[in-house]
Amino acid sequence: MKEKLFNREGSIMVPLLAGGFFGAGTALLFAPKPGKKIRKDLRRVATITRDQVSEAVDRGKELFEESRTVVSNAVEAGKKTYEEGIEKLEKFTKKDERSILLPILAGGVIGAGMALLLAPKSGKEVREDLKRFALTAGERASETVDKGKVLYREGRTVLTNALEAGKKIYTEGVEKFRHVAA
């Protein structure tokens, strides 16, 4: 089953996952608050008192009565838009067109939502951490290159000296061999 989802031609899993990673990364970089605070805010918003619900229901009844015509027109427009949208969606997702845009977008939205809810820091803090990391990595790379240059120079000097000593020993050996052979 797993292989069918990932390996079959036209699979939406790969674009869905790619979009998810992109959305999660973007959300982490631009999160307004850490995920813990966002979840806390969502719980606070979700907790509504009985009086607030009662007031909302009464106001909703009033609005419903006042806007019956508007809602009817909106429903008709919605039906028309829905039918047009379905036609376009069918064209957009046809297998022979091999469109991957929709799964990428869906994955992006899902990934962004998850990242926002689970973000360890705000986006600003994450961007600052990335800047610090990039700066220190650049400094470390520069230091490493400088050390490499010094080691190269030292190694070149040692190698040159070793070659000179080898030439000298070889020349002396050849001279001794000629002297003994003569």
LOKEMI-131024 format. One record per residue (C-alpha): z, x, y; residue number from 0; residue in one letter. Coordinates in Angstrom, 2 decimals, decimal comma. Each point is the difference from the previous one (the first is absolute). Layout:
<atom><pz>Z</pz><px>X</px><py>Y</py><num>NUM</num><residu>a</residu></atom>
...
end
This chain:
<atom><pz>0,00</pz><px>0,00</px><py>0,00</py><num>0</num><residu>m</residu></atom>
<atom><pz>0,98</pz><px>2,80</px><py>2,39</py><num>1</num><residu>k</residu></atom>
<atom><pz>-3,25</pz><px>1,84</px><py>-0,68</py><num>2</num><residu>e</residu></atom>
<atom><pz>-2,02</pz><px>-3,14</px><py>0,69</py><num>3</num><residu>k</residu></atom>
<atom><pz>1,64</pz><px>-0,40</px><py>3,42</py><num>4</num><residu>l</residu></atom>
<atom><pz>-0,68</pz><px>3,59</px><py>1,07</py><num>5</num><residu>f</residu></atom>
<atom><pz>-3,14</pz><px>1,08</px><py>-1,85</py><num>6</num><residu>n</residu></atom>
<atom><pz>-2,29</pz><px>-3,00</px><py>-0,08</py><num>7</num><residu>r</residu></atom>
<atom><pz>-2,81</pz><px>-0,17</px><py>2,49</py><num>8</num><residu>e</residu></atom>
<atom><pz>0,82</pz><px>-2,24</px><py>2,96</py><num>9</num><residu>g</residu></atom>
<atom><pz>3,78</pz><px>0,30</px><py>-0,48</py><num>10</num><residu>s</residu></atom>
<atom><pz>2,03</pz><px>-0,82</px><py>3,10</py><num>11</num><residu>i</residu></atom>
<atom><pz>3,07</pz><px>1,99</px><py>-1,06</py><num>12</num><residu>m</residu></atom>
<atom><pz>-1,10</pz><px>3,36</px><py>1,42</py><num>13</num><residu>v</residu></atom>
<atom><pz>-0,97</pz><px>-1,37</px><py>3,44</py><num>14</num><residu>p</residu></atom>
<atom><pz>3,12</pz><px>-2,18</px><py>-0,02</py><num>15</num><residu>l</residu></atom>
<atom><pz>2,21</pz><px>3,03</px><py>-0,68</py><num>16</num><residu>l</residu></atom>
<atom><pz>-1,87</pz><px>2,15</px><py>2,53</py><num>17</num><residu>a</residu></atom>
<atom><pz>0,49</pz><px>-2,67</px><py>2,64</py><num>18</num><residu>g</residu></atom>
<atom><pz>3,65</pz><px>-0,28</px><py>-0,99</py><num>19</num><residu>g</residu></atom>
<atom><pz>0,60</pz><px>3,71</px><py>0,49</py><num>20</num><residu>f</residu></atom>
<atom><pz>-1,83</pz><px>-0,01</px><py>3,32</py><num>21</num><residu>f</residu></atom>
<atom><pz>1,93</pz><px>-3,05</px><py>1,23</py><num>22</num><residu>g</residu></atom>
<atom><pz>3,33</pz><px>1,45</px><py>-1,14</py><num>23</num><residu>a</residu></atom>
<atom><pz>-0,66</pz><px>3,31</px><py>1,72</py><num>24</num><residu>g</residu></atom>
<atom><pz>-1,06</pz><px>-1,70</px><py>3,22</py><num>25</num><residu>t</residu></atom>
<atom><pz>3,03</pz><px>-2,30</px><py>-0,05</py><num>26</num><residu>a</residu></atom>
<atom><pz>2,35</pz><px>2,95</px><py>-0,58</py><num>27</num><residu>l</residu></atom>
<atom><pz>-1,48</pz><px>1,78</px><py>2,99</py><num>28</num><residu>l</residu></atom>
<atom><pz>0,31</pz><px>-3,01</px><py>2,30</py><num>29</num><residu>f</residu></atom>
<atom><pz>3,10</pz><px>-1,80</px><py>-1,33</py><num>30</num><residu>a</residu></atom>
<atom><pz>2,05</pz><px>-1,32</px><py>2,96</py><num>31</num><residu>p</residu></atom>
<atom><pz>3,28</pz><px>0,40</px><py>-1,91</py><num>32</num><residu>k</residu></atom>
<atom><pz>1,24</pz><px>1,29</px><py>-3,36</py><num>33</num><residu>p</residu></atom>
<atom><pz>-0,66</pz><px>-2,41</px><py>-2,89</py><num>34</num><residu>g</residu></atom>
<atom><pz>3,73</pz><px>-0,72</px><py>-0,39</py><num>35</num><residu>k</residu></atom>
<atom><pz>0,15</pz><px>-1,35</px><py>3,58</py><num>36</num><residu>k</residu></atom>
<atom><pz>-3,21</pz><px>-2,01</px><py>-0,44</py><num>37</num><residu>i</residu></atom>
<atom><pz>1,41</pz><px>-1,63</px><py>-3,16</py><num>38</num><residu>r</residu></atom>
<atom><pz>3,25</pz><px>-0,75</px><py>1,84</py><num>39</num><residu>k</residu></atom>
<atom><pz>-1,93</pz><px>-1,64</px><py>2,86</py><num>40</num><residu>d</residu></atom>
<atom><pz>-1,99</pz><px>-2,09</px><py>-2,49</py><num>41</num><residu>l</residu></atom>
<atom><pz>3,20</pz><px>-1,21</px><py>-1,68</py><num>42</num><residu>r</residu></atom>
<atom><pz>1,49</pz><px>-0,89</px><py>3,39</py><num>43</num><residu>r</residu></atom>
<atom><pz>-3,11</pz><px>-1,96</px><py>0,98</py><num>44</num><residu>v</residu></atom>
<atom><pz>-0,07</pz><px>-1,77</px><py>-3,37</py><num>45</num><residu>a</residu></atom>
<atom><pz>3,59</pz><px>-1,21</px><py>0,41</py><num>46</num><residu>t</residu></atom>
<atom><pz>-0,17</pz><px>-3,24</px><py>1,96</py><num>47</num><residu>i</residu></atom>
<atom><pz>2,89</pz><px>-2,38</px><py>0,56</py><num>48</num><residu>t</residu></atom>
<atom><pz>-0,05</pz><px>-3,70</px><py>-0,93</py><num>49</num><residu>r</residu></atom>
<atom><pz>-0,06</pz><px>-1,06</px><py>3,67</py><num>50</num><residu>d</residu></atom>
<atom><pz>-2,98</pz><px>2,19</px><py>0,71</py><num>51</num><residu>q</residu></atom>
<atom><pz>-1,85</pz><px>-1,52</px><py>-2,95</py><num>52</num><residu>v</residu></atom>
<atom><pz>0,86</pz><px>-3,54</px><py>1,13</py><num>53</num><residu>s</residu></atom>
<atom><pz>-1,20</pz><px>0,72</px><py>3,55</py><num>54</num><residu>e</residu></atom>
<atom><pz>-3,16</pz><px>1,57</px><py>-1,32</py><num>55</num><residu>a</residu></atom>
<atom><pz>-0,73</pz><px>-3,01</px><py>-2,23</py><num>56</num><residu>v</residu></atom>
<atom><pz>0,50</pz><px>-2,45</px><py>2,88</py><num>57</num><residu>d</residu></atom>
<atom><pz>-2,22</pz><px>2,05</px><py>2,30</py><num>58</num><residu>r</residu></atom>
<atom><pz>-2,56</pz><px>0,33</px><py>-2,80</py><num>59</num><residu>g</residu></atom>
<atom><pz>-0,14</pz><px>-3,80</px><py>-0,39</py><num>60</num><residu>k</residu></atom>
<atom><pz>-0,61</pz><px>-0,37</px><py>3,72</py><num>61</num><residu>e</residu></atom>
<atom><pz>-2,72</pz><px>2,63</px><py>-0,03</py><num>62</num><residu>l</residu></atom>
<atom><pz>-1,61</pz><px>-1,56</px><py>-3,06</py><num>63</num><residu>f</residu></atom>
<atom><pz>-0,23</pz><px>-3,40</px><py>1,64</py><num>64</num><residu>e</residu></atom>
<atom><pz>-1,41</pz><px>1,51</px><py>3,21</py><num>65</num><residu>e</residu></atom>
<atom><pz>-2,59</pz><px>2,17</px><py>-1,71</py><num>66</num><residu>s</residu></atom>
<atom><pz>-1,41</pz><px>-2,18</px><py>-2,77</py><num>67</num><residu>r</residu></atom>
<atom><pz>-3,48</pz><px>-0,02</px><py>1,55</py><num>68</num><residu>t</residu></atom>
<atom><pz>0,06</pz><px>3,72</px><py>0,62</py><num>69</num><residu>v</residu></atom>
<atom><pz>1,00</pz><px>0,65</px><py>-3,61</py><num>70</num><residu>v</residu></atom>
<atom><pz>-2,78</pz><px>-2,27</px><py>-1,30</py><num>71</num><residu>s</residu></atom>
<atom><pz>-2,59</pz><px>1,91</px><py>2,05</py><num>72</num><residu>n</residu></atom>
<atom><pz>1,48</pz><px>3,31</px><py>-1,12</py><num>73</num><residu>a</residu></atom>
<atom><pz>-0,19</pz><px>-1,07</px><py>-3,65</py><num>74</num><residu>v</residu></atom>
<atom><pz>-3,67</pz><px>-0,88</px><py>0,35</py><num>75</num><residu>e</residu></atom>
<atom><pz>-0,73</pz><px>3,31</px><py>1,74</py><num>76</num><residu>a</residu></atom>
<atom><pz>2,06</pz><px>1,80</px><py>-2,66</py><num>77</num><residu>g</residu></atom>
<atom><pz>-1,98</pz><px>-1,62</px><py>-2,82</py><num>78</num><residu>k</residu></atom>
<atom><pz>-3,25</pz><px>1,06</px><py>1,60</py><num>79</num><residu>k</residu></atom>
<atom><pz>1,26</pz><px>3,53</px><py>0,60</py><num>80</num><residu>t</residu></atom>
<atom><pz>1,38</pz><px>0,19</px><py>-3,54</py><num>81</num><residu>y</residu></atom>
<atom><pz>-3,32</pz><px>-1,03</px><py>-1,53</py><num>82</num><residu>e</residu></atom>
<atom><pz>-1,86</pz><px>2,55</px><py>2,15</py><num>83</num><residu>e</residu></atom>
<atom><pz>2,58</pz><px>2,64</px><py>-0,85</py><num>84</num><residu>g</residu></atom>
<atom><pz>-0,28</pz><px>-0,66</px><py>-3,74</py><num>85</num><residu>i</residu></atom>
<atom><pz>-3,77</pz><px>0,41</px><py>0,21</py><num>86</num><residu>e</residu></atom>
<atom><pz>0,36</pz><px>3,29</px><py>1,89</py><num>87</num><residu>k</residu></atom>
<atom><pz>2,76</pz><px>1,21</px><py>-2,33</py><num>88</num><residu>l</residu></atom>
<atom><pz>-2,17</pz><px>-0,70</px><py>-3,04</py><num>89</num><residu>e</residu></atom>
<atom><pz>-2,84</pz><px>1,99</px><py>1,57</py><num>90</num><residu>k</residu></atom>
<atom><pz>2,45</pz><px>2,75</px><py>1,00</py><num>91</num><residu>f</residu></atom>
<atom><pz>1,54</pz><px>0,40</px><py>-3,46</py><num>92</num><residu>t</residu></atom>
<atom><pz>-3,11</pz><px>-0,35</px><py>-2,18</py><num>93</num><residu>k</residu></atom>
<atom><pz>0,00</pz><px>2,61</px><py>-2,75</py><num>94</num><residu>k</residu></atom>
<atom><pz>-3,56</pz><px>1,10</px><py>0,70</py><num>95</num><residu>d</residu></atom>
<atom><pz>1,00</pz><px>0,88</px><py>3,57</py><num>96</num><residu>e</residu></atom>
<atom><pz>3,00</pz><px>2,01</px><py>-1,32</py><num>97</num><residu>r</residu></atom>
<atom><pz>2,06</pz><px>-0,54</px><py>3,10</py><num>98</num><residu>s</residu></atom>
<atom><pz>3,36</pz><px>1,71</px><py>-0,04</py><num>99</num><residu>i</residu></atom>
<atom><pz>1,04</pz><px>-0,86</px><py>3,52</py><num>100</num><residu>l</residu></atom>
<atom><pz>2,04</pz><px>-3,10</px><py>-0,92</py><num>101</num><residu>l</residu></atom>
<atom><pz>2,20</pz><px>1,75</px><py>-2,62</py><num>102</num><residu>p</residu></atom>
<atom><pz>0,53</pz><px>2,94</px><py>2,35</py><num>103</num><residu>i</residu></atom>
<atom><pz>1,10</pz><px>-2,34</px><py>2,78</py><num>104</num><residu>l</residu></atom>
<atom><pz>2,27</pz><px>-1,97</px><py>-2,35</py><num>105</num><residu>a</residu></atom>
<atom><pz>1,55</pz><px>3,20</px><py>-1,32</py><num>106</num><residu>g</residu></atom>
<atom><pz>0,46</pz><px>1,24</px><py>3,56</py><num>107</num><residu>g</residu></atom>
<atom><pz>1,88</pz><px>-3,11</px><py>1,03</py><num>108</num><residu>v</residu></atom>
<atom><pz>2,18</pz><px>0,09</px><py>-3,11</py><num>109</num><residu>i</residu></atom>
<atom><pz>0,70</pz><px>3,72</px><py>0,37</py><num>110</num><residu>g</residu></atom>
<atom><pz>0,82</pz><px>-0,36</px><py>3,70</py><num>111</num><residu>a</residu></atom>
<atom><pz>2,42</pz><px>-2,84</px><py>-0,70</py><num>112</num><residu>g</residu></atom>
<atom><pz>1,78</pz><px>1,93</px><py>-2,72</py><num>113</num><residu>m</residu></atom>
<atom><pz>0,20</pz><px>3,14</px><py>2,12</py><num>114</num><residu>a</residu></atom>
<atom><pz>1,43</pz><px>-1,92</px><py>2,95</py><num>115</num><residu>l</residu></atom>
<atom><pz>2,69</pz><px>-1,51</px><py>-2,18</py><num>116</num><residu>l</residu></atom>
<atom><pz>0,87</pz><px>3,28</px><py>-1,70</py><num>117</num><residu>l</residu></atom>
<atom><pz>-0,50</pz><px>2,48</px><py>2,87</py><num>118</num><residu>a</residu></atom>
<atom><pz>2,80</pz><px>2,59</px><py>0,06</py><num>119</num><residu>p</residu></atom>
<atom><pz>-0,52</pz><px>0,66</px><py>3,73</py><num>120</num><residu>k</residu></atom>
<atom><pz>-1,87</pz><px>-1,46</px><py>2,93</py><num>121</num><residu>s</residu></atom>
<atom><pz>-3,63</pz><px>0,99</px><py>0,48</py><num>122</num><residu>g</residu></atom>
<atom><pz>0,91</pz><px>2,09</px><py>3,03</py><num>123</num><residu>k</residu></atom>
<atom><pz>2,54</pz><px>1,98</px><py>-2,05</py><num>124</num><residu>e</residu></atom>
<atom><pz>-2,54</pz><px>0,49</px><py>-2,82</py><num>125</num><residu>v</residu></atom>
<atom><pz>-2,63</pz><px>1,27</px><py>2,47</py><num>126</num><residu>r</residu></atom>
<atom><pz>2,57</pz><px>2,40</px><py>1,53</py><num>127</num><residu>e</residu></atom>
<atom><pz>0,89</pz><px>1,28</px><py>-3,48</py><num>128</num><residu>d</residu></atom>
<atom><pz>-3,69</pz><px>0,56</px><py>-0,75</py><num>129</num><residu>l</residu></atom>
<atom><pz>-0,46</pz><px>1,91</px><py>3,28</py><num>130</num><residu>k</residu></atom>
<atom><pz>3,00</pz><px>2,23</px><py>-0,79</py><num>131</num><residu>r</residu></atom>
<atom><pz>-1,31</pz><px>0,61</px><py>-3,50</py><num>132</num><residu>f</residu></atom>
<atom><pz>-3,47</pz><px>0,88</px><py>1,31</py><num>133</num><residu>a</residu></atom>
<atom><pz>1,44</pz><px>2,38</px><py>2,60</py><num>134</num><residu>l</residu></atom>
<atom><pz>2,26</pz><px>1,80</px><py>-2,48</py><num>135</num><residu>t</residu></atom>
<atom><pz>-2,80</pz><px>0,14</px><py>-2,58</py><num>136</num><residu>a</residu></atom>
<atom><pz>-2,28</pz><px>1,57</px><py>2,62</py><num>137</num><residu>g</residu></atom>
<atom><pz>2,67</pz><px>2,52</px><py>0,94</py><num>138</num><residu>e</residu></atom>
<atom><pz>0,63</pz><px>0,85</px><py>-3,65</py><num>139</num><residu>r</residu></atom>
<atom><pz>-3,71</pz><px>0,42</px><py>-0,64</py><num>140</num><residu>a</residu></atom>
<atom><pz>-0,30</pz><px>2,31</px><py>3,00</py><num>141</num><residu>s</residu></atom>
<atom><pz>2,98</pz><px>2,06</px><py>-1,17</py><num>142</num><residu>e</residu></atom>
<atom><pz>-1,48</pz><px>0,21</px><py>-3,49</py><num>143</num><residu>t</residu></atom>
<atom><pz>-3,34</pz><px>1,18</px><py>1,37</py><num>144</num><residu>v</residu></atom>
<atom><pz>1,76</pz><px>2,65</px><py>2,12</py><num>145</num><residu>d</residu></atom>
<atom><pz>1,97</pz><px>1,20</px><py>-3,04</py><num>146</num><residu>k</residu></atom>
<atom><pz>-3,21</pz><px>0,06</px><py>-2,01</py><num>147</num><residu>g</residu></atom>
<atom><pz>-1,68</pz><px>2,20</px><py>2,64</py><num>148</num><residu>k</residu></atom>
<atom><pz>2,91</pz><px>2,46</px><py>-0,06</py><num>149</num><residu>v</residu></atom>
<atom><pz>-0,03</pz><px>0,12</px><py>-3,81</py><num>150</num><residu>l</residu></atom>
<atom><pz>-3,77</pz><px>0,51</px><py>0,04</py><num>151</num><residu>y</residu></atom>
<atom><pz>0,27</pz><px>2,92</px><py>2,42</py><num>152</num><residu>r</residu></atom>
<atom><pz>2,82</pz><px>1,57</px><py>-2,01</py><num>153</num><residu>e</residu></atom>
<atom><pz>-1,89</pz><px>-0,51</px><py>-3,26</py><num>154</num><residu>g</residu></atom>
<atom><pz>-3,17</pz><px>1,47</px><py>1,48</py><num>155</num><residu>r</residu></atom>
<atom><pz>1,91</pz><px>3,09</px><py>1,15</py><num>156</num><residu>t</residu></atom>
<atom><pz>1,66</pz><px>0,43</px><py>-3,40</py><num>157</num><residu>v</residu></atom>
<atom><pz>-3,33</pz><px>-0,49</px><py>-1,78</py><num>158</num><residu>l</residu></atom>
<atom><pz>-1,79</pz><px>2,47</px><py>2,29</py><num>159</num><residu>t</residu></atom>
<atom><pz>2,75</pz><px>2,59</px><py>-0,58</py><num>160</num><residu>n</residu></atom>
<atom><pz>-0,17</pz><px>-0,60</px><py>-3,75</py><num>161</num><residu>a</residu></atom>
<atom><pz>-3,78</pz><px>0,44</px><py>0,00</py><num>162</num><residu>l</residu></atom>
<atom><pz>0,28</pz><px>3,24</px><py>1,99</py><num>163</num><residu>e</residu></atom>
<atom><pz>2,66</pz><px>1,30</px><py>-2,40</py><num>164</num><residu>a</residu></atom>
<atom><pz>-2,19</pz><px>-1,00</px><py>-2,95</py><num>165</num><residu>g</residu></atom>
<atom><pz>-3,02</pz><px>1,79</px><py>1,48</py><num>166</num><residu>k</residu></atom>
<atom><pz>2,10</pz><px>3,10</px><py>0,60</py><num>167</num><residu>k</residu></atom>
<atom><pz>1,35</pz><px>0,01</px><py>-3,58</py><num>168</num><residu>i</residu></atom>
<atom><pz>-3,51</pz><px>-0,61</px><py>-1,37</py><num>169</num><residu>y</residu></atom>
<atom><pz>-1,45</pz><px>2,83</px><py>2,09</py><num>170</num><residu>t</residu></atom>
<atom><pz>2,79</pz><px>2,34</px><py>-1,10</py><num>171</num><residu>e</residu></atom>
<atom><pz>-0,55</pz><px>-1,01</px><py>-3,62</py><num>172</num><residu>g</residu></atom>
<atom><pz>-3,73</pz><px>0,62</px><py>0,22</py><num>173</num><residu>v</residu></atom>
<atom><pz>0,66</pz><px>3,42</px><py>1,57</py><num>174</num><residu>e</residu></atom>
<atom><pz>2,48</pz><px>0,89</px><py>-2,75</py><num>175</num><residu>k</residu></atom>
<atom><pz>-2,47</pz><px>-1,13</px><py>-2,67</py><num>176</num><residu>f</residu></atom>
<atom><pz>-2,79</pz><px>2,09</px><py>1,55</py><num>177</num><residu>r</residu></atom>
<atom><pz>2,31</pz><px>3,02</px><py>0,26</py><num>178</num><residu>h</residu></atom>
<atom><pz>1,10</pz><px>-0,34</px><py>-3,67</py><num>179</num><residu>v</residu></atom>
<atom><pz>-3,58</pz><px>-0,66</px><py>-1,21</py><num>180</num><residu>a</residu></atom>
<atom><pz>-1,40</pz><px>2,99</px><py>1,88</py><num>181</num><residu>a</residu></atom>
end
